[in-house]
Amino acid sequence: MAEEIRVVDNQEASRFEVFVDGEQAGFADYRLRADRLVLPHTEVDDAYGGRGLGGRLAAAALDAGRDAGLSVVPVCPFIAEYIRRHPEYLDLVADDYREAVGRPPGD
């Protein structure tokens, strides 16, 4: 039987949360700053490791940033690495944070 995986934006807590079969398995914190979505920290419980849940959190946060017309500030190393592996999100990264994902500003 397949697991039910769901990601929600908990705006009161300023974080995306991932649930597996109704149990919270991880989160990605965010901060809204003017026209930027700052992503400082992502965490997945060890019991749920290796299931791609961090990637689901990253994609949900980045997609929400795109939908809201925000630049992304990938302070979290996991989010920065996710963007490196998924270049379709590079255009979201604020120019002054491009080096965090291994790209020069304006690239």
N, C-alpha and C positions, 0 to 999 in steps of 0.2 A: 504494500500500500504506500502510495506517494505521500511525502510530507507536505503539509500546507505551509507555505512560506509567504509571509506578508510583511511589507515595509510600510510604515506609517510616519507621517510628519507630526510629531508631538510639539506643536508650536508653543505650548506653555512651558515646556522644558527646553526649548530650542535645540531639538535633536530629532534625527530620524531614528526610528527603532525598528528592528527586525524581529519578527516572531516566527517560531517554528511550532506548528500544532498548538498555537495559542500561548506558548511560553516565550517570554522575551529572551532572545539569544544574544543581542548586541545592540549597539547604538553608534551614531555618528553625530557628535555635537556640531552646532553651527552658531554663528553670530551674524546678524545683519548689520552692516555698516554702510550707510548711504546707499551706493549702488553696487555694493559688494557682498558676497556670501563668503564669510570666513569659515574655513573648515579646520578646526584645531585638533580634533581627536576622534579616532574611531576605535571601537573595541568590540570584540566578539568573545563570548565566554568560551573557554577552552573545551568545554563539553560539546561545543558545536563547531569546532575547528574543521577545516578541510571540506566544507560544504559550499564554499563560494558566497557565504553570507556577507563578508566584508565587501566583496564586489557588488553585491546587490545594494548595500548601503551607499557605496560610492556612486553608483549609477543613479540611484534615486536622488541623492543630493545634487549631483551635477545636472540631471535632467530638470530638477526643480529650479536650479539657478538659471538654466537656459530659458525655461518657460517664463520666469519672472524678469528676464532681460538683465540679469546681474552678471558682473564679473566674478570670478572665483579666485579666492586666495587659499591655495592648498598648503596650509601650515602643517597639517598632519602628513607624516612621511608615507603612510599607506595610501592616502588620497593622491599625493604627488606621484607615487609609483603607479597607481591605477591609471592616471592620466598618461604617463609615459607609455603604458601598454595599450592604451585606447586613445590614439591620437585624434579621434573624432571629437574629443573634448578640449583639445589644445586651444581652440579659439576662445574658450571661456576664461582662460587664465589671465588675470590682470597682468599687464606688461611688466610691472615691477616685481612680479613673482615668477616670471617665465623661467628664470634660472633654477627654481625649485623643481621644475620638471625637465631640466636639461635642455632648455631652449633659450636662445638669446632673446631679449626684448624685441618685439616686432616681427619675430619669426613665425 
